[in-house]
Amino acid sequence: MGNTSNEPITLLGEVNFQKAGETAILSFDACESCNVQIIVQDKLGRSVLSLDQFVEEGSDTLQFDTKELSNGDYHAWIYVNDKVFVRQFTVEGKAEDGLIGRMFSRFKKS
């Protein structure tokens, strides 16, 4: 039957990564120019990252830095006009810093 509503539709993709997991990329197709707010929460529901960005109508990507996020599962709450989208993503495989992190990484490889 299809969508019979005349309401504009915004489409969002999944969260993907580039630069060895340091930058998250969210593809979108905006039906109109609008403000987009992204709030990233950890698995305990704590807000760990927030981003507000104006986007033009059409297809594009939003990028946000994930360098400061620990390995684990996250939810990105994306607010576009009066709609809320949620995308789950996992940060994994980041190298641990410092002497102790390097020691643990040697054991992980074994």
Phi and psi in degrees as a GROMACS rama.xvg file:
@    title "Ramachandran Plot"
@    xaxis  label "Phi"
@    yaxis  label "Psi"
@TYPE xy
93.4835  175.287  GLY-2
-83.74  118.682  ASN-3
-97.8209  -0.289691  THR-4
-76.2694  144.917  SER-5
-91.1076  5.64518  ASN-6
-69.6088  133.582  GLU-7
-61.4548  147.975  PRO-8
-116.309  132.016  ILE-9
-108.493  131.625  THR-10
-110.613  136.282  LEU-11
-121.9  143.112  LEU-12
-89.3896  -164.246  GLY-13
-92.1724  164.231  GLU-14
-80.3932  124.031  VAL-15
-120.62  169.864  ASN-16
-125.495  153.651  PHE-17
-138.753  170.728  GLN-18
56.2185  52.6656  LYS-19
53.1506  42.8842  ALA-20
79.1414  12.6281  GLY-21
-91.5659  -17.0225  GLU-22
-132.447  124.616  THR-23
-93.2007  142.755  ALA-24
-125.957  130.662  ILE-25
-121.906  114.38  LEU-26
-83.614  149.311  SER-27
-151  161.964  PHE-28
-131.845  101.006  ASP-29
-88.0147  131.31  ALA-30
-77.9034  -14.072  CYS-31
-160.087  159.96  GLU-32
-65.7132  136.623  SER-33
-163.291  170.048  CYS-34
-92.6305  136.466  ASN-35
-118.829  131.349  VAL-36
-116.959  131.532  GLN-37
-119.135  127.991  ILE-38
-121.527  121.43  ILE-39
-100.718  129.686  VAL-40
-119.164  145.38  GLN-41
-80.1479  -178.107  ASP-42
-67.6658  -13.747  LYS-43
-93.9371  2.09873  LEU-44
85.6339  9.76073  GLY-45
-82.6502  135.322  ARG-46
-72.683  122.73  SER-47
-116.788  -9.49367  VAL-48
-161.717  140.809  LEU-49
-139.532  141.933  SER-50
-145.961  131.971  LEU-51
-119.168  131.063  ASP-52
-149.817  139.59  GLN-53
-87.0879  133.67  PHE-54
-122.479  145.738  VAL-55
-84.8029  161.063  GLU-56
-62.1215  139.855  GLU-57
117.002  -171.365  GLY-58
-89.1894  137.979  SER-59
-166.175  -171.245  ASP-60
-132.537  149.453  THR-61
-107.38  138.862  LEU-62
-123.106  142.382  GLN-63
-143.547  147.198  PHE-64
-77.0442  129.946  ASP-65
-117.689  14.4086  THR-66
-57.6172  -35.8511  LYS-67
-84.9401  -5.45877  GLU-68
-84.821  138.658  LEU-69
-76.0198  162.972  SER-70
-59.3633  138.939  ASN-71
151.86  -174.584  GLY-72
-96.1186  142.079  ASP-73
-139.654  158.558  TYR-74
-122.462  129.774  HIS-75
-100.879  118.459  ALA-76
-95.1465  117.531  TRP-77
-113.181  118.361  ILE-78
-104.232  118.624  TYR-79
-128.456  113.771  VAL-80
52.5924  -120.806  ASN-81
-99.9952  14.2923  ASP-82
-113.298  150.482  LYS-83
-123.804  129.49  VAL-84
-117.835  148.357  PHE-85
-126.685  131.128  VAL-86
-127.575  128.564  ARG-87
-93.0619  143.326  GLN-88
-149.559  162.337  PHE-89
-124.057  131.445  THR-90
-97.5129  123.318  VAL-91
-147.88  160.364  GLU-92
76.8644  14.3819  GLY-93
-74.5506  139.899  LYS-94
-70.0076  137.842  ALA-95
-82.5602  141.171  GLU-96
-90.8604  159.919  ASP-97
83.3982  171.637  GLY-98
-62.9624  -46.415  LEU-99
-64.6388  -41.5437  ILE-100
-61.7999  -41.2277  GLY-101
-65.8273  -37.5334  ARG-102
-64.8968  -45.6076  MET-103
-62.696  -37.916  PHE-104
-64.5948  -30.9072  SER-105
-66.5195  -38.6637  ARG-106
-70.7382  -34.2653  PHE-107
-64.1258  -33.6512  LYS-108
-74.0667  -23.0726  LYS-109
